[in-house]
């Protein structure tokens, strides 16, 4: 491999690092402290929520939504759906129980720590999916060892790959 591939190799490595960081950020759990302000259940099919404009045209499922408000910030909406045996492997089978807990916390107006994965993208009507809800205090930490362990491991692997690539091209330069 010649030196003319040095720049494209680092660009490719950078793209791999960026895409894998986004993938980790999407699928690893994060914690949010918020007050639950409402809950809702919507019947959906493959096209989205069923309504007069979008009648059901296939198998349907219930999707739970949890509305929250963070102290001093804007409202945030979460989806609460079972992952079952599929990807991502959270093996979540208790969406109805989580929804019942959210409903009881809505009436109590207590702060909750909400564990979820995913992003809120308005344009695509995407919501982060809740995996767990617990009561908390206002000064509780949202730091997640599990999340940052995997980001740290990812950074080590990407750093090793960058060093290995750099050394490879240094050896090529020495041979020339």
C-alpha positions in Angstrom: 0.0 0.0 0.0 1.5 3.4 -0.9 1.6 6.6 1.0 -1.1 8.1 -1.2 -3.6 6.1 0.9 -2.5 7.6 4.2 -5.0 10.5 4.2 -7.9 8.3 3.0 -7.0 5.7 5.6 -7.3 8.3 8.4 -10.5 9.7 6.9 -12.0 6.2 6.8 -10.9 5.6 10.4 -12.4 8.9 11.5 -15.7 8.0 9.8 -15.7 4.6 11.5 -15.1 6.3 14.8 -17.9 8.8 14.2 -20.4 6.3 13.1 -19.6 3.9 15.9 -19.8 6.7 18.5 -23.2 7.6 17.2 -24.3 4.0 17.3 -23.1 3.7 21.0 -24.8 6.9 21.9 -28.1 5.7 20.5 -28.1 2.2 22.0 -26.4 2.7 25.4 -28.8 3.6 28.3 -28.9 7.1 29.6 -30.5 8.6 32.7 -32.8 11.6 32.8 -34.2 13.3 35.9 -37.7 14.7 35.2 -41.2 15.1 36.5 -43.8 12.9 34.8 -46.6 15.2 33.5 -48.7 12.7 31.6 -49.0 9.3 30.0 -50.8 8.0 26.9 -51.4 4.9 24.9 -51.7 5.0 21.1 -52.7 2.1 18.9 -50.3 1.9 16.0 -49.6 -0.2 12.9 -46.7 -0.3 10.5 -47.6 3.2 9.3 -47.7 4.9 12.7 -50.5 5.9 15.1 -54.0 4.9 13.9 -56.4 7.8 13.2 -59.1 8.8 10.8 -56.4 9.8 8.3 -54.4 6.7 8.9 -56.7 3.7 9.3 -55.3 0.3 10.5 -54.2 -1.8 7.5 -52.5 -4.7 9.2 -51.5 -6.0 12.7 -51.6 -3.3 15.4 -49.9 -2.8 18.7 -50.2 -0.5 21.7 -47.4 2.0 22.1 -47.1 3.8 25.4 -45.9 7.4 25.7 -44.6 9.2 28.8 -44.5 13.0 28.9 -42.0 14.6 31.2 -40.7 18.0 32.1 -37.2 18.6 33.4 -36.8 21.3 36.0 -36.1 24.6 34.2 -36.1 23.0 30.8 -38.5 22.0 28.1 -40.9 19.0 27.9 -39.5 15.7 26.7 -41.5 12.7 25.4 -40.5 9.1 25.8 -41.8 6.0 24.1 -42.4 2.9 26.3 -42.3 -0.2 24.2 -41.2 -3.8 24.9 -38.0 -4.8 23.1 -38.8 -8.5 23.7 -36.1 -10.9 22.3 -35.1 -8.6 19.4 -32.6 -5.8 19.0 -31.5 -4.0 21.1 -31.1 -6.8 23.6 -32.7 -5.1 26.7 -35.1 -8.1 27.0 -37.8 -5.7 28.2 -41.2 -7.3 28.6 -42.7 -5.0 31.2 -43.9 -1.9 29.3 -47.3 -2.0 30.9 -45.8 -2.2 34.4 -43.5 0.7 33.6 -46.5 2.7 32.3 -48.5 2.0 35.5 -45.6 3.2 37.6 -45.3 6.3 35.4 -49.0 6.9 35.8 -48.8 6.7 39.6 -45.8 9.0 39.6 -47.7 11.5 37.5 -50.3 12.0 40.2 -47.7 12.2 43.0 -45.6 14.9 41.0 -42.4 13.3 42.3 -39.1 13.5 40.4 -38.2 10.3 38.5 -35.0 9.0 37.1 -35.8 7.6 33.7 -33.5 5.2 32.0 -33.8 5.1 28.3 -32.0 4.6 25.0 -32.4 6.4 21.7 -32.8 9.9 20.4 -35.7 12.3 20.1 -35.9 13.3 16.4 -39.0 15.4 15.8 -38.8 15.2 12.0 -39.1 11.4 12.0 -41.4 11.2 15.1 -38.7 9.2 16.9 -38.7 9.0 20.7 -36.2 7.5 23.2 -37.5 4.2 24.6 -37.8 3.9 28.4 -36.4 0.8 30.0 -36.9 1.7 33.7 -38.4 4.4 35.9 -37.6 5.0 39.6 -38.3 7.7 42.2 -35.4 10.0 42.9 -34.2 13.1 44.7 -33.4 16.4 42.9 -29.7 16.1 43.6 -29.4 12.5 42.2 -26.7 11.7 39.7 -27.4 10.7 36.1 -23.9 9.4 35.6 -23.9 5.8 34.2 -20.8 3.6 34.7 -22.1 1.1 32.1 -22.5 3.8 29.4 -19.0 5.4 30.0 -17.3 2.0 30.4 -18.3 1.2 26.8 -17.4 4.7 25.5 -14.0 4.3 27.2 -13.4 0.9 25.7 -14.5 2.3 22.3 -12.0 5.2 22.7 -9.2 2.8 23.5 -9.9 0.6 20.5 -10.1 3.7 18.2 -6.9 5.1 19.7 -5.1 1.7 19.1 -6.4 1.6 15.6 -5.1 5.2 14.9 -1.7 4.4 16.4 -1.5 1.2 14.4 -2.4 3.0 11.2 0.1 5.8 11.9 2.9 3.2 12.6 2.1 1.3 9.4 2.5 4.4 7.3 5.6 5.4 9.2 7.2 2.1 8.3 6.2 2.6 4.6 7.9 6.0 4.7 11.1 4.5 6.1 11.2 1.9 3.4 11.0 4.5 0.6 
